[in-house]
Amino acid sequence: MYPRISDFINDMFGTHLDLPIQSYGFFLASAFLAGAFFLHKELHRMELSGFAHPTTRKVITGKKAGITELLSIFLISLLIGFKLTGLFFDYAVFQKNPQDYLFSSAGSLTGGLIVAAVLTLLQYYLKKQKSLPHPIEKEIVVHAADQTWMIVFIAVIFGIIGAKIFHQLENWDDFMNDPIGSMLSFSGLTFYGGLIVAAVAVGVYAQKNGIPWKRMADAIAPSLILAYGIGRIGCQVSGDGDWGIVNTAPMPEWIAFLPDWIWANDYPHNILNRGIPIEGCSGPHCFKLAEPVFPTPIYETTMSVIIFLFLWFIRKKIKIAGLLFAIYLMFNGIERFLIEKIRVNNVFELWGLEVTQAEVISTLIFLGGLVLAVVLLIHQNKKRV
């Protein structure tokens, strides 16, 4: 495994780089970029097809920077400067675990104040240079595709919030032992929690900005499953514990042409340092699992890419708003329910059955997609009569 990008580079080229870019974070960022790319294309297509509409926004030019604007810039710059300048003094700590550093109280207050003061004064100066005796108010056209990055931003913020909340519900004892630490920790994210909360937030925003929520759901469906699959690559590469149950069975003949680690993997050098020490290894990640397990992130990435290609292929053929999203929900529910059968997860009892949170939610997601599809088809048939 390669917990950091530099681990992969060093292994491939024999170098000795020590970069603080963690593999999981790299692929998570790549997932958002890929999702944004295809979402932008879909929103552009939908506006050309008349399914989404541009909106207008009032902007004022020639106005001096106000107190609220300057205060906002100062506070944001203070936080960024606090962390960035702190890197010069605590780089070794940041390099070892960037997430822990970013969510800790470590940083440089002096550096933060200097950065905040400089950027605030710069903003004041630039706005003053462009100020007019009489500021001009005008309307600008905002196309549906122009909303892409704001939609992604909303999805990220509310997705993380939802993922954290659902993770705490799934691990209530850990949360009660350390509520603040659990909520601020970068680890511990439940995908379905993020999906549910982000979907509501994005739907509300889109509806208010010229994109009907059903069309918004259709536009984002392929991007969601693709981003999910790319994110799982990060889980596999870093060895973040999102693996399957023990698998000591021999590889089936029909996939014998594939590498052994696709069937059973002991996750050497995993980022969690789980398992037993690796003989002759020295460094921060010198452990591997005592027994090989199913590398479930690989399977989820494969299924996600297949689902994405299918959704992308049929998206222009489906004319009923919301139906593509319903199909996505059904495929997503099936994919996650199946993978739960060979995946390590927290189990609880429900009506006498031992199930995981993801099994319950994936079932509800599938049923929700099925009900939505049926309702949309019935409504469409009534319109034709």
Secondary structure, DSSP 8 states (H G I E B T S, - for coil): --SBHHHHHHHHH--------BHHHHHHHHHHHHHHHHHHHHHHHHHHTTSS--EEEEEEES----HHHHHHHHHHHHHHHHHHHHHHHHHHHHHH-HHHHHTSS-S-HHHHHHHHHHHHHHHHHHHHHT--SS-EEEEEEE-GGGGHHHHHHHHHHHHHHHHHHHHHHHTHHHHHHSHHHHHH-S----HHHHHHHHHHHHHHHHHHTT--HHHHHHHHHHHHHHHHHHHHHHHHHHT-S--BSB--S---GGGTTS-GGGT-B--TT-TT--SEE-TT--SS--EE-SS-B--HHHHHHHHHHHHHHHHHHHTTT--STTHHHHHHHHHHHHHHHHHHTTB---EEEETTEEEEHHHHHHHHHHHHHHHHHHHHHHHHHHHH-
